Amino acid sequence: WIIFFFFFIFSLITLLFFRRIRGGISNEANLAGEMNFQKQAPCIAIAALVLPGIPYWITNLPIELQFPWDRFTLAFMFGSAILIVWLVDWVIKKPAQKQVILALFLAFAIASHVENANTYRREWQTQKDFFWQLTWRAPQLQDGTTILTYGLPMNYYSDNSLTAPLNWIYQPDNNTTRMPYFLAFTDVRVGASIPELKKDLPIYQKYRNAYFEGNTSDMVVVYYSPPSCLRILDPTQKKTSPYLPNELSKALSLSDISRIIPDASPAVPPEHIFGKQPAPGWCYYFQKADLARQSGDWDTIVLMGDQARAANLEPADPTEYLVFIEGYANAGNWERVNKLAEQAMKLNRNVNPQLCNLAARLGKTLAASENNLAGVEYLLSTYQCADQ
């Protein structure tokens, strides 16, 4: 709105300036030009609005104001501009009023371009964050893996377009027409290239002259909802996962994190496209800790937790504390466990059920030492887990 009002004033002043310059042109010439425009403009506008639509209407392509179908409206810009100018010129007779209306149109146009540019800038940053976090959490993926997700916060990127960088990142030297990886949206692919959300069903997706072949048993399910970190969903951690969209809850049992190769040379998004790796933030330490949890490497989780604490970093989602709570509990640092549990509850008390489920699991998996038993009992009683 600041941009809109600034350019409205700027456009109005500019138009008034040009109006003074035009004062030297004879009124007769102006009047003749306006009369010709009033006669010719409606015919030109109608033709320019009807004829460009024929290719879309006969091919049954939708013309909408939402991406991706809004690109077809480009064909109608010329006719709509002529029509709007003609209507303003026909309805409004005073030159000063016409200039105010024109200044308003210019301000709206400029502000919309700025907003569009900002939208693409934000989505590009979101895409970069998505792939950086994915590579931190999954250094390498087995050939034939499908990354399944739903509801990514990106309007201008489809799973088609995201499959390309996924393959460039994890197999940059692939020169065949067979793609080793496939990124699929549940709302687009289930019922099509993915027959059903059931195990051991073939997946086939064609991309012009390239193709992907896989299986529903070889999928990794991903959830990404910024500002929360990207989550690789593990069915064994279902009770401590964040609350998921229904579409991903149905797919959770199909997520096979063994498709991730934790000790391989890590994939890196190409610098000439994605830029240099960003400075470590909370999500970096979370992804490294979650990867270490997959291998039962509690020492690395503690190290990541200590480094995040030293940098004064905190999550946006309290369930991201749970991997560190589990790491510190396995390391016997119950003072830190209790502190993180307090921070998680302070961030959002709705994490209480997940925290209780983690405490119950720790009671079954930790060594039955006096320290561990007391630590688990403290969690269960403090957060009233018996009432959950």
N, C-alpha and C positions, 0 to 999 in steps of 0.2 A: 504494500500500500504506500510506503514511503516513496518507492520508485515510481509508482503510478502518479502520485500527486506531483512529484518533482517534474516528471516528463509532461504532465498536463500543463503546468505553468510554462515550462520550456517551449512546448509546441505552440501554445497560445501566443506567446511573445513572438516566436518565429513567424507564425502565420500573419500576425498583425504587421510585422516588419515587411513581409513580402506583399501584403495588401497595399502598403504605402508605395512600394516600388511599382506595382501594377497601375498606380494612379495615372501614369502617362499614357496608357493604352486607351484608345477612343472607346466611348461607351457603345458606339454603333457596332464596332468589331466584337465587343464583349456580348452584346445582345444577340448578334447573329450567331455567334458560337454557341450560346446557351440554347437558342431555339433549335439549332441542329442537334444538339446533344439530347434535348428533351424528346425529340422525335425518334432519334436513332437508338438511344440507350436501351429502351425496353425490349426492342427486338433483338439486339445483340445480347442482352443479359439473359433473356429466355432461351435463346439458341445455345448460349454458352453454359446454361444450367441443365439443359435437356440432353444435348448431344453427347457430352462426356460420360453421362451415366449409362449409355447404351451397352458398352462392353461389360459393365458390372451386372446390369440387370439380366442380360441374356445368358450370362454364365452363373447367375445366382450367387454372386459374391456379396456379402453384407456390407453396407456402407453405414458405419457407426462412428460415434465420437469417442469410443474407447479403443485403446491399443489391443490388438494390432490392426484392427479394421479401419482406424481413423486415417490411415495413409491414403485411402481411396478418395478422401475429401479434397485432396490436393487438386484433383481435376476440376473441381467446382469453384476454385478460388477466383478465377478471372471473372466468371459470370456473377458471382455473389458480390464482388467488389463493385462492378458496374451497377448492379441493381441497388445496392445500398446508397451509392453516390447519387443515383437518379432519384431515389425516394427522398433523400435529404434535400436535394435541390428542388424537388417538386413541392414538398410539404412546407419547407421553411424558406421564406422569402428574404428575410433580412440577412445581409452579408455577415454581420457580427455574430448572429446566432449560428449561422453555418460554420463559422470558424471555431466557435466553442464546441460544436458537435464533432468537427473534424479533429480538434485537439483531444477530445475524449477518446475517439477511436484510436488515435496515435498512441495515447498513453496506455490504453488497454493492450494494444498490440505489443508495445515495448515491454510492459510488465509481464505479459504472458510469455514472451521469449525468455526473459530473465528467469521466470519460474520454471520453464521447461529446462533451461540449462542447469538450474540448481537440482532439479529432479534427476536428471541424468548423472550429474556429478555425485549426488548422494547414492544413487544405485550402483555406480561404478565402485564407490568406496565399499558398499555392502558386498559386492561381488568379490572384491579383493580380500576383504575380511573373511568371507566364506571359504575361499580356497586356501588362504594362509592357515586358518584354523584347522581345515581338513587335513592339510599336510603335517601340521604339528601333531595331530591326534592319530593319523594313519600315515606313517612314513612311506609305506608301500602297500599296494593292494594286489591280491592274486589276480591273474589274468581271467577275464570273464566275469568280473564283479559288477553288479548293478548297484548303484547308489540310489536308494529310494527315499523320497522325501515328499513333503506336502507344505503348501502355504509359505514358500519363501517370500520374504518382503521385497520382492522385485517385480515391478509391473512390466518392464521392458526387456526382460530376459526369459525365454522359455527353456524347457528342459532340452530342447534341440540345441539352442545356442550354448547352454552350459555344458553339454556333453563334449563339445569341441575342446574347451580349455581343460576339462578333466582328463582327456586323452593326451593333450599336449604336455600336461604336467607329469603324468605318471608313466607315459611311454613316448617321450619326445622323438625317439628314433624309429618309430613305427612308420614304414613306408608302404604298407599293404592296404588294401581296401577293407580289411577286417579290423573293426575297432575293438580293442580289448576291454573297454569300459563304457558304461551306459548310465547317464543320470536321468532318472525318470520321476515325474510328478504323478502321484497316485490318482489325482482327478483327471489326468489326461490319458494315462497308459493302462490303468487297470480296466480290463474288459476289452483291450485292444492288443497291443504287443505283449502285455502281461495278462494272460487269460483270467486268472483269479489270484487272490491272495492265499494260495495254498502251496505247500512244498512240492518240489520235483515236477514243476511244469515248465515247458520250454518258453524262452523269451526270444523273440526275433524282431529287430527293428532296423528298417532300411533308411539310410540317409543318402539319397540320390545314388551315386555309384559306390558308396560305402555301406557297411552293414555291421550289426552287432548280433551275436548269438550267445545266449546265456541260459540260466535256469533260476527259477524262483528260490531254489535252495542256496543260491550263491549271492544273496543280497545283503547289503549293509544299510540299515535304516537310519536316517539322519534327521534331526530336528534342529531348526535354526530360527530363532525369534529374537533379534537384537532388541535391547542391549544385552540380553543373556548370551552366553557363549554357545557355540555350536555343540550339539550333543550327538555322539555316536551311541545309539540305543542298544543296550544289552538286555536280553530277556531275563537273565539271571538277576539283574538289578532293577527289575520292574517296580518293586515296592519303594525304591528310593529315587526313582526317576521324577522329573518334573511332570506336571499335568500336561497331557498331550492332546492334540486334536483327535477326534474320533477316528479319522482316516489312518493316522499313524498308530493308534492303539490297536487297530485291527491287524496291522502289519508287523507289530512288535515281535511276535513269535518267530518271524521269518528272518530277523536280523542275526547274521552270523559274524560275530566279530573276529572269528578265526581267519576270516578273509584278509584281515589286516596283518601285515608282516612287520612286527615291531622292531626287530633288530637289523633290518635291511638299511642300505644307504638311502637316506630320506629323499623323497621327491621334493623339488623346489619349483615354485611357480616361476616361469621365465622372466628374468629381470626386465627385458626389453618390452614386455607387455605389462607386467604387474608391478614393476619398480622393485626397489630394494626391500628386504624383509623389514617390517615395522619393528620399532623398539618393543621389547617385551612388556606386555600389559597383563592385566589379570587373566585374560583368556589364554595367553601363552602359557602361564604357569598352570592354569587349570587343565589345558589339553595335555601337557607333559605329565601332570599328575595322573590324569585319567588313563593315559597310555601305560604308565607305570603300574596302575592298579590292575590292568589287564594281565600283566605278568607277575603280579604279587610282589612288586619291587617297592616295599614300604619305605626303604631308606630314601629313594628318589622322591617319593611323595613328600616326606618330611623336608627334604632339601628344597623342593619347589615351594612348599608352604612357608618355610623360613624366608626364602627370597622374596616371595610376595608380601609377607609381613614387613620385611625390611624396607620395601618400596612403598609401604602404606597403601596397598591395593586392596580393593574390596569388590565383591561380585554384585551384579544386579539381581541375580536369582539366588535365594538362600540355599537351594538344593546343591549348588556348586560347592558349598562348604563341606558337604558330606564325604566327598572323596578324601579330603584332608583330615576330617575327623576319623575316618577309617584308618588312614595311614598313621596318624599319631597314636591311635589306640593300639595298633599292632606294634608300634615302637615303645609302648608303655608310658607315653607322655600324656597322662590323664589330665594334668593341669591345662595343657593346651587344648585337649578334647573339650573340656568343659567351657573354656573361653570361646571356642569356635561355635559350640552349640548355643551359647548365649547370644553371640553375634547373629547367628542364623535366625533365631527366634525374634530378635530385635528388628531384623530386616523385614521379616514377614512371618507372622505367627502361623500361617497356613502350612508351614513346613513341618509342623509338629508330628503329623502322621508318618512322614518319611523319616524323620529323626527317630521316632520310636521303632519303626521297622528296622532301621540300621542298628539300633541298640540291641534289639532282639537277635539279629543275625550275629552281632559281635559276641553275644552271650553263648552262641553255639560254636563259633569258629575260633575264638581266642583260646589260648592255653589257660587252663583252670587254675591260675595263680591267685593269691589273695588280692593282689593289686588289681588284676583284671576283673575279678568278681565284684570287688567294691566299686570299681569304675562303672561297670555296666549297671549295677544296682542303683547307683546314684543317678544315672541317666533315666532309667525306667521310672524311678520314683519322682524325680524333679519335674519331669514332663508328663506325669500322670499317664504313663503308657498303658497301665492296666485298664484305663477308662476309654482307650481309643477303640 
